[in-house]
């Protein structure tokens, strides 16, 4: 099993000073010098004519292919960095789990470790995969000294209330600030679906690729107390990014060619949905979806993006639009700044406590207020097809 080697590629430029101002400050004497560190700088897609804020709208039809290629280029580039996959993880397979389930899990994780190599890393990941008949085995496993996370039982049981199992990924309950341990429940029921996934392997890989992004998102705040629903990313980051970001690896790394990836776009975008506001359970979680009937005008898209900054927007019925409208906005950001740019937004906010506006302008070269109407127009244009 691999041992974790946490390699940090980030450095922080303190106080937002320009080089000229820094020089003036340093002239006051060495006693006043502060350590100067450089932030990780994401690499834009390697294409002949770069996508910019000026040409983003006119090149909207190219974005999906640019993003697809950039994900694979980033994975390849980061795999050339020694230690990119020095991450400790354990896989536990239920006694009745058939061999074909999650057969390529190590390979999927290797790609994901490379994709997020320049972000805050986990200390450990635990994957528990099993069919419903192995539920008690999975619960007992939590008491095994190798796992020792008995508090996770409620999550395992909630995800396996009947044979229609669900997937779950979470931080280990009661985690000490400064550490990140992930724990997963992976079901044996993610089979082929008409119009979506063609095989168990495809559906399982898509789920792992999507949910791992959520793990990576949250651990950018791992120095904080994350033992609750309203901490870390849930406070700082706009929720249009949450599902938008996670949909990038789901729609790219799952498919060996762009054509197969592109065929999933129509169902994802044109199938946009909201949560039924009347379906919230006692915990505030929505249990019923409803088809999006609203016209996605520029104003509607812009308002959606801005609304996603509201406190606890993940509790609102519009949160579901992250899979569609949020994805389209995120795709625009990736086409300009590269796939690592969106995670670096979270790293700057979480690890370095940089406010959204400063983090955004530092990566994308314009303010969020300037970018918002452009992204709103992009989302409206792409959604209408």
Buried (B, 14 or more C-beta within 10 A) or exposed (E): EEEBEEEEBBBBBEEEBEEEEBEEBEEEEEEEEEEBEEBBBBBBBEBEEEBBBEEBBEBBEBBBBBBBBBBBBBBEBBBEEEBBBBBBBEBBBBEEBEEEBBBEBEEBBBBBBBBBBBBBBBBBBBBBBBBBEBBEBBBEBBEEEEBEBEEBBEBBEEBBEEEEBEBBBBBBBEBEEEBBBBBBBBBBBBEEEEEBBEEBBBBBBBBBBBBBBBBBBBBBBBBBEBEEEEBBBBEBBBBBBBBBBBBBBBBBBBBEEBEEBBEBBEEBBEBBBBBBEEEBEEEEEBEEBBEBEEEBBBEBBBBBBBBBBEEEBBBBBBBBBBBBBBBBBBBBBBBBBBBBBBBBBBBBBBBBEBEBEBBBBBBBEEEBEEBBBBBBBBBBBBBEE
